[in-house]
Amino acid sequence: MAFRRKLITSVACALVVACFLDNPKEEDAFLRGLTTEEDINFMLEQASGNASMTTAEYNDKHKPVMHTFFDPIGDTDFNDPMIDAWRDEWTKAGFQTQVLTLDDAKKHPYFETMKEAVEKVFKTDTYNQLCFYRYLAMAANGGGWMSDYDTFPTNFPMNEGNALPNDGKFTSFQAHVPSLISATADEWAKVASLMVDTIPRSEQWLKSDMYILYDLKLEGNHEIEFKLPSYNVHAFIGYKALGVVDCHMLAVGRATHISHYAEAKLKEHKMYPEKAKEFPPKERRAQVSRIFMDDWRAQCGGSKVGEKE
């Protein structure tokens, strides 16, 4: 085992311009990223000069995937501009992106059970039905990362893109608000079942997926890891004045959640970007998102992951 570890480290060092594995912590972090035999075999092929693709091509093929869920609710011509903004930002961060739909959820064997449960509560509320179905869409699609399409990456640790944190346990990074979640396929399915079981006993005024997660959080459910949002997903758009990004606040956190509520707060505090007002109402939140992310990069220098303290 020790020989194999040294061999992998030696090969890995040969593939970079400057070998950065100069202490045990950095070496451990790097080796945790080598999660498959395919990764190791590629490194060995590169070292022997027999690789069928370049390192750049291999890395591009194996970029982590960020999923979101969107279904046009019967309007096949509808396209939310937020989807395009979401796709652009996660691509810039180094992810492939995939939009899941109701058809993906229907592939899961638990779908009909969930459908019966949520339709009892939301008879004509298709939107809230769909919010539950995204958990099964993720389970049917192999699990991994999912974000709301109004959640954008800031200081996202890319080493956790493929190697899921918490050993793949269902982890919600904005407490009970399901804006950014990672989990294996089995974990997505397990939590979907837990949520269905919780619906009948919930006393929430709205038995949405978010409030059902809140019930599970209050019950101290150990099947789910609820992370503190202030250190992971910011709930408010990070301006401290009109056009001025709060770089100190944005120096921590994996992402920012540019929700309808956050947009409303910008208007309330008179920090709504003037440029966004030039667009039709349907497009404005997407434009606010794009403007903010551009301002964040320009004023704060982008992601702080990997910087020395």
C-alpha positions in Angstrom: 0.0 0.0 0.0 2.8 2.4 0.9 4.6 1.6 -2.4 1.4 2.2 -4.4 1.0 5.5 -2.6 4.5 6.6 -3.4 4.1 5.5 -7.0 0.9 7.5 -7.5 2.5 10.6 -5.9 5.6 10.2 -8.1 3.6 9.9 -11.2 1.3 12.8 -10.2 4.3 15.0 -9.6 5.7 14.2 -13.0 2.5 15.5 -14.6 2.7 19.0 -13.2 5.1 21.9 -13.8 6.0 22.2 -10.2 5.3 19.5 -7.7 3.3 21.0 -4.9 3.1 17.9 -2.7 5.6 19.3 -0.3 3.9 18.4 3.0 1.6 15.5 4.2 -1.6 17.6 4.3 -1.3 18.7 0.7 -0.4 15.2 -0.4 -3.4 13.7 1.4 -5.7 16.3 -0.1 -4.4 15.5 -3.6 -4.6 11.8 -3.2 -8.2 12.0 -2.0 -9.0 13.5 -5.4 -7.8 10.3 -7.1 -11.0 8.4 -6.6 -11.0 5.9 -9.5 -8.8 3.4 -11.1 -9.3 5.3 -14.3 -7.5 8.3 -12.8 -4.6 6.3 -11.7 -4.3 4.3 -15.0 -4.3 7.6 -16.9 -1.4 8.9 -14.8 0.6 5.8 -15.4 -0.1 6.0 -19.1 1.0 9.6 -19.2 4.2 8.7 -17.4 5.0 5.9 -19.9 4.1 8.1 -22.9 1.2 5.8 -24.0 -1.8 8.0 -23.1 -4.5 8.3 -25.7 -5.4 11.9 -24.8 -3.7 14.9 -23.3 -4.0 15.9 -19.7 -6.2 18.9 -20.7 -8.5 16.6 -22.7 -8.7 14.1 -19.8 -9.5 16.8 -17.3 -12.2 18.3 -19.5 -13.8 14.9 -19.9 -13.8 14.3 -16.1 -15.0 17.7 -15.0 -17.5 17.5 -12.1 -21.2 17.9 -12.9 -23.5 20.4 -11.3 -27.1 19.6 -11.8 -30.2 21.7 -11.5 -33.9 20.8 -11.9 -36.3 22.7 -14.1 -39.5 21.7 -15.8 -41.5 24.2 -17.8 -44.8 23.0 -16.3 -46.5 22.3 -19.6 -45.1 25.2 -21.5 -42.5 23.6 -23.8 -41.6 27.0 -25.2 -40.8 28.6 -21.8 -37.2 29.3 -21.1 -36.1 30.9 -17.8 -33.1 33.3 -18.4 -31.9 32.2 -15.0 -31.0 28.8 -16.4 -28.6 30.4 -18.9 -27.0 32.5 -16.2 -26.7 29.5 -13.9 -25.1 27.4 -16.7 -22.6 30.1 -17.6 -21.4 30.6 -14.0 -21.0 27.0 -13.1 -19.2 26.4 -16.4 -16.8 29.3 -15.5 -16.2 27.7 -12.1 -15.0 24.4 -13.9 -18.2 22.3 -13.9 -20.2 20.6 -16.6 -23.8 21.4 -16.2 -26.9 19.3 -16.6 -30.6 20.3 -16.3 -32.8 17.5 -15.0 -36.6 17.4 -15.6 -39.7 15.6 -14.5 -38.9 12.8 -17.0 -35.7 12.0 -15.1 -37.7 11.7 -11.8 -40.2 9.3 -13.5 -37.3 6.9 -14.1 -37.0 6.2 -10.4 -39.1 3.2 -9.0 -40.3 5.3 -6.0 -41.8 8.0 -8.3 -45.4 6.8 -8.1 -45.3 6.5 -4.3 -44.0 10.1 -4.0 -46.5 11.3 -6.6 -49.4 10.0 -4.6 -48.1 11.6 -1.4 -47.4 15.1 -2.8 -50.5 15.3 -4.9 -52.6 14.8 -1.8 -51.0 18.0 -0.4 -50.6 20.0 -3.6 -53.5 18.9 -5.7 -53.1 21.7 -8.3 -49.8 23.2 -7.2 -47.5 21.8 -9.9 -44.6 23.9 -8.8 -44.4 22.5 -5.3 -45.0 19.0 -6.6 -41.9 19.4 -8.9 -39.8 20.6 -6.0 -40.2 17.1 -4.5 -39.5 15.3 -7.7 -36.1 16.8 -8.1 -34.8 14.5 -5.3 -35.8 11.4 -7.3 -34.4 13.0 -10.5 -31.0 13.2 -8.8 -31.3 9.6 -7.5 -32.2 8.3 -10.9 -29.4 10.2 -12.5 -26.6 8.8 -10.3 -26.5 11.4 -7.5 -23.9 14.1 -7.1 -24.3 17.8 -6.8 -27.5 19.8 -7.3 -28.1 23.5 -6.9 -31.1 25.7 -7.5 -30.7 27.5 -10.8 -30.5 30.8 -8.8 -27.5 29.6 -6.9 -24.0 30.6 -8.2 -20.5 29.5 -7.2 -18.1 31.7 -5.4 -15.4 30.0 -3.3 -16.3 26.4 -4.3 -13.6 23.8 -3.4 -13.2 22.0 -6.7 -11.5 19.0 -5.1 -15.0 18.2 -3.8 -16.6 18.4 -7.2 -16.2 14.7 -7.9 -15.2 13.4 -4.5 -18.3 14.3 -2.6 -17.9 15.7 0.9 -19.0 13.8 4.0 -18.4 10.5 2.2 -21.5 11.2 0.0 -23.9 11.7 2.9 -26.9 13.9 2.1 -25.6 17.4 2.8 -27.5 20.6 2.5 -25.3 23.7 2.5 -27.9 26.4 3.3 -29.3 24.6 6.3 -32.8 23.4 5.4 -33.0 25.6 2.3 -32.2 23.2 -0.6 -30.2 25.6 -2.7 -27.0 23.5 -2.8 -26.9 19.8 -1.9 -24.5 16.9 -2.4 -25.3 13.2 -2.0 -24.8 9.8 -3.5 -27.8 8.4 -5.5 -28.7 6.1 -2.6 -28.7 9.1 -0.2 -30.9 11.2 -2.6 -33.4 8.3 -2.7 -33.3 7.8 1.1 -34.0 11.4 1.9 -36.8 11.5 -0.7 -38.4 8.6 1.2 -37.8 10.3 4.5 -39.6 13.4 3.2 -42.6 11.5 2.0 -42.9 9.8 5.4 -42.7 13.2 7.1 -45.4 14.9 5.1 -48.4 13.4 7.1 -47.1 14.5 10.5 -45.9 18.0 9.4 -47.7 20.9 10.9 -46.1 23.5 8.7 -48.3 26.0 7.0 -46.9 25.0 3.7 -45.7 21.4 3.3 -43.1 22.2 0.7 -39.9 20.3 0.3 -38.1 23.2 2.1 -40.4 23.1 5.1 -40.3 19.3 5.3 -36.5 19.5 5.4 -37.0 22.1 8.2 -39.1 19.5 10.1 -36.4 16.9 9.7 -33.8 19.5 10.9 -35.9 20.3 14.0 -36.3 16.6 14.8 -32.5 16.3 14.8 -32.5 13.8 12.0 -29.0 12.3 11.7 -29.6 11.1 8.1 -29.0 14.7 6.9 -26.1 17.0 7.4 -27.4 20.6 7.6 -24.5 23.1 7.2 -24.5 26.6 8.5 -25.5 28.9 5.6 -23.3 31.8 6.5 -20.2 29.7 5.9 -21.5 27.9 2.8 -24.3 29.6 0.9 -25.0 33.3 1.3 -28.7 34.1 1.4 -28.4 37.7 0.4 -26.7 39.3 -2.6 -23.4 40.6 -1.3 -23.5 44.3 -2.0 -22.8 46.7 0.9 -23.7 49.8 -1.2 -25.0 50.4 -4.7 -22.5 48.7 -7.0 -20.0 47.9 -4.2 -19.5 44.2 -3.4 -18.9 43.2 0.2 -15.6 41.3 -0.5 -15.0 40.5 3.2 -18.3 38.6 3.4 -17.8 36.9 0.0 -14.3 35.7 1.0 -16.0 32.7 2.6 -18.8 30.5 1.3 -19.2 28.1 -1.6 -22.0 30.0 -3.3 -24.5 32.8 -3.3 -28.3 32.2 -3.5 -29.8 35.0 -5.6 -33.4 34.2 -4.7 -36.5 36.3 -5.3 -36.3 37.3 -1.6 -32.7 38.4 -2.0 -33.6 40.5 -5.1 -36.4 42.1 -3.2 -33.9 43.0 -0.4 -31.7 44.8 -3.0 -34.7 46.9 -4.0 -35.6 47.6 -0.3 -32.0 48.8 0.5 -31.7 50.8 -2.8 -28.8 48.6 -4.1 -30.6 47.3 -7.2 -28.3 47.6 -10.2 -29.5 50.3 -12.5 -28.4 48.4 -15.6 -30.7 45.5 -14.8 -33.7 47.8 -14.9 -33.2 48.2 -18.7 -34.3 44.6 -19.3 -37.9 43.2 -19.3 -39.1 42.1 -15.9 -38.8 38.4 -16.9 -35.0 38.8 -17.5 -34.1 41.2 -14.6 -33.2 38.6 -11.9 -30.9 36.9 -14.4 -29.3 40.2 -15.3 -28.9 41.1 -11.6 -27.1 37.7 -11.1 -24.8 38.3 -14.1 -24.0 41.8 -13.0 -23.3 40.8 -9.4 -21.0 37.9 -10.4 -19.1 40.1 -12.8 -18.8 42.8 -10.0 -17.6 40.1 -7.6 -14.8 38.9 -9.9 -13.7 42.5 -10.8 -13.8 43.9 -7.2 -12.9 40.8 -5.1 -10.7 38.8 -7.5 -13.0 35.8 -7.7 -12.6 32.6 -5.7 -10.4 32.6 -2.6 -10.1 28.8 -2.4 -6.5 27.8 -2.2 -5.2 31.1 -1.1 -2.7 31.2 1.8 -4.0 32.8 4.9 
